[in-house]
Amino acid sequence: MRDTILLVDDEEGIRKVLGISLADQGFKVHTAGNGEDALRIFKAVSPQIVLTDIKMPDMDGIALLKQIKRENADTEVIMFTGHGDMELAIQSLKLDATDFVTKPIDDVILQIAIRRARERISMRCQIREYTEHLEKLVEEKARELIEAERMAAIGQTIAGLSHTIKNIAGGLRGGIFVLGQGIECDDKKYLQEGWEMIKGNVDKIRGLSLDLLNYGKYAEISCKSCDPNVPVTEAAAIMKPRTDENNIELTLDLSSDLMPFFFDPEAVQRCILNLWVNAIDACVEAQPSGNIQRLHIQTKKIDGWGCEYRVSDTGIGMDASTRNKIFQGFFSTKGTSGTGIGLMMTKKIVEQHDGEIEVHSDVGSGSTFIIRLPAKMD
């Protein structure tokens, strides 16, 4: 009710005269003779402008101003003061009164004070409308940006997947050609080579399918309170036969200082398995050097995080160019034998936990992957 004014004064004559004057100016006027009545009327009609005397019995104008601002901080309150009440008038301004007008009240001065109050109301409405419009605009643009990023991510995924499938198809065609040559020439060597090429590419198709299924499986993580060492011990039981088969020394260093926190243990186990599989492949590739290869995983508590996982190997390592690309979709360090989904999925899972992942590696010096997860309590 923009044109409604509440007039509060314990002098009936002032209420009557000012009420008539304000009504003639187009305002709908409510009057009260004391602070208690003023608060009751204020709650009932919610005026945007209140005119009140500072000095009144029982509840004075300062107490009324405080209560009105508690009820609605946007209400504009103009104080009536006597010539000796300047200290109270200044105090009212500190309490966010719009203005004060000294008695006897001059109509022109009062009109100026009311106009200032209405200008403040109008400006506040404009700011609110502008803010709401800006919020809607930001929300709209954010939706557009998210959609654009989603489509770009889909495009990148399709492009990477297409490239991987193209490589597999090329390998199959090559295997079929060599197998055909073997059949045509009755050459067992060609037959064996062609058959191995075909088997290898069929295995890659199977691996790609499983990687894609796993990637989709962890589109959403399911967190629960868990000991952060559990995913490591379970992953170790899975990987131990493969490390033994490849003559790789596997060691665990699990911290006893870690406390349970909320994370997805199955998803984190998948991350560790992905890192271990890559580490084993790197160690196998480095084995012709004759050195014993080692795979080590460590868990520890560090400030600001729930757990830090370190997966280290003594494999062939990576150069800077490779390190910068390993988390990109469908990029593989294994040439045509890998799909590049494992590390992409690992990074995705870590980010879903609001964690971080990094890698340290040099050619010939092995690699260390570090995952840090925050200690969420629910």
SULHUMO-V295707 format. One record per residue. N is the residue number from 1. RES is the residue in three letters. OMEGA is omega in degrees with one decimal (* if undefined). D_LAST is the distance of its C-alpha to the last C-alpha in whole Angstrom. Layout:
# SULHUMO-V295707
n:N res:RES omega:OMEGA d_last:D_LAST
n:N res:RES omega:OMEGA d_last:D_LAST
This chain:
# SULHUMO-V295707
n:1 res:MET omega:-171.6 d_last:46
n:2 res:ARG omega:-174.7 d_last:47
n:3 res:ASP omega:178.5 d_last:51
n:4 res:THR omega:179.5 d_last:50
n:5 res:ILE omega:171.5 d_last:51
n:6 res:LEU omega:-178.5 d_last:51
n:7 res:LEU omega:-176.1 d_last:53
n:8 res:VAL omega:177.4 d_last:53
n:9 res:ASP omega:-179.2 d_last:56
n:10 res:ASP omega:177.3 d_last:58
n:11 res:GLU omega:-176.1 d_last:61
n:12 res:GLU omega:-179.0 d_last:62
n:13 res:GLY omega:178.2 d_last:65
n:14 res:ILE omega:179.9 d_last:62
n:15 res:ARG omega:-176.4 d_last:60
n:16 res:LYS omega:-177.3 d_last:63
n:17 res:VAL omega:-178.8 d_last:64
n:18 res:LEU omega:179.5 d_last:61
n:19 res:GLY omega:178.4 d_last:60
n:20 res:ILE omega:-178.5 d_last:63
n:21 res:SER omega:-179.2 d_last:63
n:22 res:LEU omega:177.9 d_last:59
n:23 res:ALA omega:177.4 d_last:60
n:24 res:ASP omega:179.0 d_last:63
n:25 res:GLN omega:175.3 d_last:60
n:26 res:GLY omega:-179.9 d_last:58
n:27 res:PHE omega:169.2 d_last:55
n:28 res:LYS omega:-169.0 d_last:54
n:29 res:VAL omega:168.9 d_last:55
n:30 res:HIS omega:-177.8 d_last:53
n:31 res:THR omega:176.5 d_last:55
n:32 res:ALA omega:-178.4 d_last:54
n:33 res:GLY omega:178.8 d_last:56
n:34 res:ASN omega:-175.7 d_last:53
n:35 res:GLY omega:-179.0 d_last:49
n:36 res:GLU omega:178.0 d_last:48
n:37 res:ASP omega:-179.0 d_last:50
n:38 res:ALA omega:-179.9 d_last:49
n:39 res:LEU omega:178.3 d_last:45
n:40 res:ARG omega:179.6 d_last:46
n:41 res:ILE omega:-179.9 d_last:47
n:42 res:PHE omega:179.5 d_last:45
n:43 res:LYS omega:-177.2 d_last:42
n:44 res:ALA omega:-172.2 d_last:44
n:45 res:VAL omega:178.3 d_last:45
n:46 res:SER omega:177.8 d_last:43
n:47 res:PRO omega:177.7 d_last:46
n:48 res:GLN omega:178.3 d_last:45
n:49 res:ILE omega:176.1 d_last:47
n:50 res:VAL omega:173.4 d_last:48
n:51 res:LEU omega:-176.9 d_last:52
n:52 res:THR omega:173.8 d_last:52
n:53 res:ASP omega:178.3 d_last:54
n:54 res:ILE omega:-175.5 d_last:53
n:55 res:LYS omega:176.1 d_last:55
n:56 res:MET omega:178.4 d_last:55
n:57 res:PRO omega:-179.2 d_last:55
n:58 res:ASP omega:178.3 d_last:52
n:59 res:MET omega:180.0 d_last:49
n:60 res:ASP omega:-176.4 d_last:51
n:61 res:GLY omega:179.2 d_last:50
n:62 res:ILE omega:178.5 d_last:47
n:63 res:ALA omega:178.1 d_last:45
n:64 res:LEU omega:178.0 d_last:45
n:65 res:LEU omega:-179.9 d_last:44
n:66 res:LYS omega:-177.6 d_last:41
n:67 res:GLN omega:178.6 d_last:40
n:68 res:ILE omega:180.0 d_last:41
n:69 res:LYS omega:175.2 d_last:39
n:70 res:ARG omega:-179.2 d_last:36
n:71 res:GLU omega:-178.0 d_last:36
n:72 res:ASN omega:-175.7 d_last:37
n:73 res:ALA omega:-177.9 d_last:37
n:74 res:ASP omega:-179.8 d_last:39
n:75 res:THR omega:177.9 d_last:42
n:76 res:GLU omega:-176.2 d_last:45
n:77 res:VAL omega:177.8 d_last:47
n:78 res:ILE omega:-174.7 d_last:50
n:79 res:MET omega:171.0 d_last:52
n:80 res:PHE omega:-177.2 d_last:55
n:81 res:THR omega:170.6 d_last:57
n:82 res:GLY omega:-177.5 d_last:60
n:83 res:HIS omega:-179.1 d_last:62
n:84 res:GLY omega:-174.8 d_last:61
n:85 res:ASP omega:-175.2 d_last:57
n:86 res:MET omega:179.4 d_last:56
n:87 res:GLU omega:177.0 d_last:54
n:88 res:LEU omega:179.3 d_last:52
n:89 res:ALA omega:178.6 d_last:52
n:90 res:ILE omega:177.6 d_last:50
n:91 res:GLN omega:-179.9 d_last:48
n:92 res:SER omega:177.7 d_last:47
n:93 res:LEU omega:176.9 d_last:47
n:94 res:LYS omega:178.1 d_last:44
n:95 res:LEU omega:174.2 d_last:42
n:96 res:ASP omega:168.0 d_last:42
n:97 res:ALA omega:-178.3 d_last:46
n:98 res:THR omega:-174.5 d_last:47
n:99 res:ASP omega:170.2 d_last:51
n:100 res:PHE omega:-179.8 d_last:53
n:101 res:VAL omega:-177.7 d_last:57
n:102 res:THR omega:175.2 d_last:60
n:103 res:LYS omega:-7.1 d_last:62
n:104 res:PRO omega:-170.4 d_last:64
n:105 res:ILE omega:176.5 d_last:62
n:106 res:ASP omega:-176.6 d_last:64
n:107 res:ASP omega:-178.0 d_last:63
n:108 res:VAL omega:-179.8 d_last:63
n:109 res:ILE omega:178.8 d_last:60
n:110 res:LEU omega:178.5 d_last:58
n:111 res:GLN omega:178.6 d_last:58
n:112 res:ILE omega:179.9 d_last:57
n:113 res:ALA omega:178.9 d_last:54
n:114 res:ILE omega:178.1 d_last:53
n:115 res:ARG omega:177.8 d_last:53
n:116 res:ARG omega:178.8 d_last:51
n:117 res:ALA omega:-179.4 d_last:49
n:118 res:ARG omega:176.7 d_last:49
n:119 res:GLU omega:177.9 d_last:49
n:120 res:ARG omega:177.5 d_last:45
n:121 res:ILE omega:-179.2 d_last:44
n:122 res:SER omega:179.9 d_last:45
n:123 res:MET omega:179.4 d_last:44
n:124 res:ARG omega:177.7 d_last:40
n:125 res:CYS omega:179.7 d_last:41
n:126 res:GLN omega:179.2 d_last:41
n:127 res:ILE omega:179.8 d_last:38
n:128 res:ARG omega:179.6 d_last:36
n:129 res:GLU omega:179.7 d_last:38
n:130 res:TYR omega:-179.5 d_last:38
n:131 res:THR omega:178.6 d_last:34
n:132 res:GLU omega:178.2 d_last:33
n:133 res:HIS omega:-179.7 d_last:35
n:134 res:LEU omega:178.5 d_last:34
n:135 res:GLU omega:178.4 d_last:30
n:136 res:LYS omega:179.6 d_last:31
n:137 res:LEU omega:178.9 d_last:33
n:138 res:VAL omega:179.2 d_last:30
n:139 res:GLU omega:179.4 d_last:28
n:140 res:GLU omega:-179.8 d_last:31
n:141 res:LYS omega:177.8 d_last:32
n:142 res:ALA omega:177.5 d_last:28
n:143 res:ARG omega:179.6 d_last:28
n:144 res:GLU omega:-179.5 d_last:31
n:145 res:LEU omega:178.9 d_last:30
n:146 res:ILE omega:179.5 d_last:27
n:147 res:GLU omega:178.7 d_last:30
n:148 res:ALA omega:179.0 d_last:32
n:149 res:GLU omega:178.9 d_last:29
n:150 res:ARG omega:179.7 d_last:28
n:151 res:MET omega:177.9 d_last:32
n:152 res:ALA omega:178.8 d_last:33
n:153 res:ALA omega:177.5 d_last:30
n:154 res:ILE omega:179.2 d_last:31
n:155 res:GLY omega:179.1 d_last:35
n:156 res:GLN omega:179.6 d_last:34
n:157 res:THR omega:179.4 d_last:32
n:158 res:ILE omega:-179.4 d_last:36
n:159 res:ALA omega:179.4 d_last:38
n:160 res:GLY omega:179.3 d_last:36
n:161 res:LEU omega:178.4 d_last:36
n:162 res:SER omega:179.4 d_last:40
n:163 res:HIS omega:179.9 d_last:41
n:164 res:THR omega:179.4 d_last:39
n:165 res:ILE omega:178.4 d_last:41
n:166 res:LYS omega:178.4 d_last:44
n:167 res:ASN omega:179.8 d_last:44
n:168 res:ILE omega:179.4 d_last:44
n:169 res:ALA omega:177.8 d_last:46
n:170 res:GLY omega:177.7 d_last:49
n:171 res:GLY omega:177.4 d_last:48
n:172 res:LEU omega:178.9 d_last:49
n:173 res:ARG omega:178.5 d_last:52
n:174 res:GLY omega:179.2 d_last:53
n:175 res:GLY omega:178.8 d_last:53
n:176 res:ILE omega:179.4 d_last:55
n:177 res:PHE omega:-179.1 d_last:58
n:178 res:VAL omega:178.1 d_last:58
n:179 res:LEU omega:177.8 d_last:58
n:180 res:GLY omega:177.8 d_last:61
n:181 res:GLN omega:179.5 d_last:63
n:182 res:GLY omega:178.6 d_last:62
n:183 res:ILE omega:-177.2 d_last:64
n:184 res:GLU omega:-176.4 d_last:66
n:185 res:CYS omega:-176.4 d_last:68
n:186 res:ASP omega:-176.2 d_last:67
n:187 res:ASP omega:-177.5 d_last:65
n:188 res:LYS omega:179.6 d_last:63
n:189 res:LYS omega:177.5 d_last:61
n:190 res:TYR omega:179.2 d_last:60
n:191 res:LEU omega:-178.8 d_last:59
n:192 res:GLN omega:-179.6 d_last:57
n:193 res:GLU omega:-179.8 d_last:55
n:194 res:GLY omega:-179.8 d_last:55
n:195 res:TRP omega:178.5 d_last:53
n:196 res:GLU omega:177.7 d_last:51
n:197 res:MET omega:179.7 d_last:50
n:198 res:ILE omega:179.3 d_last:49
n:199 res:LYS omega:-179.7 d_last:47
n:200 res:GLY omega:-179.0 d_last:45
n:201 res:ASN omega:173.4 d_last:44
n:202 res:VAL omega:176.4 d_last:43
n:203 res:ASP omega:178.5 d_last:41
n:204 res:LYS omega:177.0 d_last:40
n:205 res:ILE omega:178.2 d_last:39
n:206 res:ARG omega:179.7 d_last:37
n:207 res:GLY omega:178.9 d_last:35
n:208 res:LEU omega:179.8 d_last:35
n:209 res:SER omega:179.7 d_last:34
n:210 res:LEU omega:178.6 d_last:31
n:211 res:ASP omega:179.1 d_last:30
n:212 res:LEU omega:177.3 d_last:29
n:213 res:LEU omega:178.4 d_last:28
n:214 res:ASN omega:-179.8 d_last:25
n:215 res:TYR omega:178.2 d_last:25
n:216 res:GLY omega:-178.0 d_last:24
n:217 res:LYS omega:-176.3 d_last:22
n:218 res:TYR omega:174.2 d_last:19
n:219 res:ALA omega:175.5 d_last:20
n:220 res:GLU omega:177.8 d_last:16
n:221 res:ILE omega:-180.0 d_last:13
n:222 res:SER omega:-172.3 d_last:11
n:223 res:CYS omega:172.5 d_last:8
n:224 res:LYS omega:179.7 d_last:8
n:225 res:SER omega:-174.2 d_last:8
n:226 res:CYS omega:172.6 d_last:11
n:227 res:ASP omega:-177.0 d_last:14
n:228 res:PRO omega:176.6 d_last:15
n:229 res:ASN omega:-175.3 d_last:18
n:230 res:VAL omega:-179.7 d_last:18
n:231 res:PRO omega:-178.8 d_last:19
n:232 res:VAL omega:-178.4 d_last:22
n:233 res:THR omega:178.3 d_last:23
n:234 res:GLU omega:177.6 d_last:23
n:235 res:ALA omega:179.9 d_last:25
n:236 res:ALA omega:179.0 d_last:27
n:237 res:ALA omega:179.1 d_last:29
n:238 res:ILE omega:-171.7 d_last:29
n:239 res:MET omega:-175.8 d_last:31
n:240 res:LYS omega:178.8 d_last:33
n:241 res:PRO omega:-177.6 d_last:36
n:242 res:ARG omega:177.4 d_last:36
n:243 res:THR omega:177.9 d_last:36
n:244 res:ASP omega:-179.1 d_last:39
n:245 res:GLU omega:-177.6 d_last:41
n:246 res:ASN omega:176.5 d_last:41
n:247 res:ASN omega:178.6 d_last:42
n:248 res:ILE omega:-179.4 d_last:39
n:249 res:GLU omega:-178.2 d_last:37
n:250 res:LEU omega:178.2 d_last:34
n:251 res:THR omega:177.9 d_last:32
n:252 res:LEU omega:175.3 d_last:28
n:253 res:ASP omega:-173.0 d_last:27
n:254 res:LEU omega:-177.5 d_last:24
n:255 res:SER omega:175.7 d_last:22
n:256 res:SER omega:-177.8 d_last:22
n:257 res:ASP omega:-175.9 d_last:20
n:258 res:LEU omega:177.7 d_last:17
n:259 res:MET omega:176.5 d_last:14
n:260 res:PRO omega:173.2 d_last:11
n:261 res:PHE omega:-174.2 d_last:8
n:262 res:PHE omega:173.1 d_last:6
n:263 res:PHE omega:178.6 d_last:9
n:264 res:ASP omega:-175.1 d_last:12
n:265 res:PRO omega:179.6 d_last:14
n:266 res:GLU omega:179.6 d_last:17
n:267 res:ALA omega:179.3 d_last:17
n:268 res:VAL omega:175.4 d_last:17
n:269 res:GLN omega:177.6 d_last:20
n:270 res:ARG omega:177.6 d_last:22
n:271 res:CYS omega:-178.6 d_last:21
n:272 res:ILE omega:177.7 d_last:23
n:273 res:LEU omega:178.3 d_last:25
n:274 res:ASN omega:-179.9 d_last:27
n:275 res:LEU omega:-179.8 d_last:27
n:276 res:TRP omega:178.7 d_last:29
n:277 res:VAL omega:178.6 d_last:31
n:278 res:ASN omega:-179.5 d_last:32
n:279 res:ALA omega:178.7 d_last:33
n:280 res:ILE omega:178.4 d_last:35
n:281 res:ASP omega:179.5 d_last:37
n:282 res:ALA omega:178.6 d_last:38
n:283 res:CYS omega:179.3 d_last:39
n:284 res:VAL omega:-179.5 d_last:41
n:285 res:GLU omega:-178.6 d_last:43
n:286 res:ALA omega:-173.6 d_last:43
n:287 res:GLN omega:178.7 d_last:45
n:288 res:PRO omega:178.8 d_last:48
n:289 res:SER omega:177.2 d_last:48
n:290 res:GLY omega:179.9 d_last:49
n:291 res:ASN omega:175.1 d_last:46
n:292 res:ILE omega:-178.9 d_last:43
n:293 res:GLN omega:-175.8 d_last:40
n:294 res:ARG omega:176.0 d_last:37
n:295 res:LEU omega:-172.9 d_last:33
n:296 res:HIS omega:173.6 d_last:31
n:297 res:ILE omega:-177.1 d_last:27
n:298 res:GLN omega:170.0 d_last:25
n:299 res:THR omega:177.7 d_last:21
n:300 res:LYS omega:178.5 d_last:21
n:301 res:LYS omega:174.7 d_last:19
n:302 res:ILE omega:-176.3 d_last:20
n:303 res:ASP omega:175.3 d_last:19
n:304 res:GLY omega:-177.5 d_last:16
n:305 res:TRP omega:177.1 d_last:15
n:306 res:GLY omega:-179.1 d_last:13
n:307 res:CYS omega:171.0 d_last:16
n:308 res:GLU omega:175.9 d_last:19
n:309 res:TYR omega:175.8 d_last:21
n:310 res:ARG omega:176.8 d_last:25
n:311 res:VAL omega:-175.0 d_last:27
n:312 res:SER omega:176.5 d_last:31
n:313 res:ASP omega:178.4 d_last:34
n:314 res:THR omega:-177.0 d_last:38
n:315 res:GLY omega:-171.1 d_last:38
n:316 res:ILE omega:179.9 d_last:40
n:317 res:GLY omega:-177.0 d_last:38
n:318 res:MET omega:173.4 d_last:38
n:319 res:ASP omega:-174.8 d_last:40
n:320 res:ALA omega:-179.4 d_last:38
n:321 res:SER omega:179.5 d_last:39
n:322 res:THR omega:179.9 d_last:37
n:323 res:ARG omega:-177.5 d_last:34
n:324 res:ASN omega:-174.5 d_last:34
n:325 res:LYS omega:-166.5 d_last:34
n:326 res:ILE omega:-179.8 d_last:32
n:327 res:PHE omega:176.7 d_last:29
n:328 res:GLN omega:-179.0 d_last:31
n:329 res:GLY omega:173.8 d_last:31
n:330 res:PHE omega:172.5 d_last:34
n:331 res:PHE omega:-177.5 d_last:35
n:332 res:SER omega:175.5 d_last:36
n:333 res:THR omega:-174.5 d_last:37
n:334 res:LYS omega:179.7 d_last:39
n:335 res:GLY omega:-177.7 d_last:41
n:336 res:THR omega:-176.6 d_last:42
n:337 res:SER omega:-178.1 d_last:40
n:338 res:GLY omega:179.6 d_last:37
n:339 res:THR omega:-179.7 d_last:35
n:340 res:GLY omega:-178.0 d_last:33
n:341 res:ILE omega:-174.0 d_last:30
n:342 res:GLY omega:-178.5 d_last:28
n:343 res:LEU omega:175.4 d_last:27
n:344 res:MET omega:179.1 d_last:26
n:345 res:MET omega:179.3 d_last:24
n:346 res:THR omega:179.3 d_last:22
n:347 res:LYS omega:179.7 d_last:22
n:348 res:LYS omega:-179.0 d_last:20
n:349 res:ILE omega:179.8 d_last:18
n:350 res:VAL omega:-179.9 d_last:17
n:351 res:GLU omega:176.9 d_last:17
n:352 res:GLN omega:176.3 d_last:15
n:353 res:HIS omega:-173.9 d_last:12
n:354 res:ASP omega:178.1 d_last:14
n:355 res:GLY omega:178.9 d_last:15
n:356 res:GLU omega:179.0 d_last:19
n:357 res:ILE omega:178.1 d_last:22
n:358 res:GLU omega:-178.8 d_last:26
n:359 res:VAL omega:174.5 d_last:29
n:360 res:HIS omega:-176.6 d_last:32
n:361 res:SER omega:171.7 d_last:35
n:362 res:ASP omega:-179.4 d_last:39
n:363 res:VAL omega:178.4 d_last:41
n:364 res:GLY omega:-176.2 d_last:42
n:365 res:SER omega:179.5 d_last:40
n:366 res:GLY omega:-177.0 d_last:37
n:367 res:SER omega:173.2 d_last:33
n:368 res:THR omega:174.4 d_last:30
n:369 res:PHE omega:-178.0 d_last:27
n:370 res:ILE omega:174.8 d_last:24
n:371 res:ILE omega:175.6 d_last:20
n:372 res:ARG omega:179.6 d_last:17
n:373 res:LEU omega:179.1 d_last:14
n:374 res:PRO omega:-178.8 d_last:11
n:375 res:ALA omega:178.9 d_last:9
n:376 res:LYS omega:-175.9 d_last:6
n:377 res:MET omega:175.7 d_last:4
n:378 res:ASP omega:* d_last:0
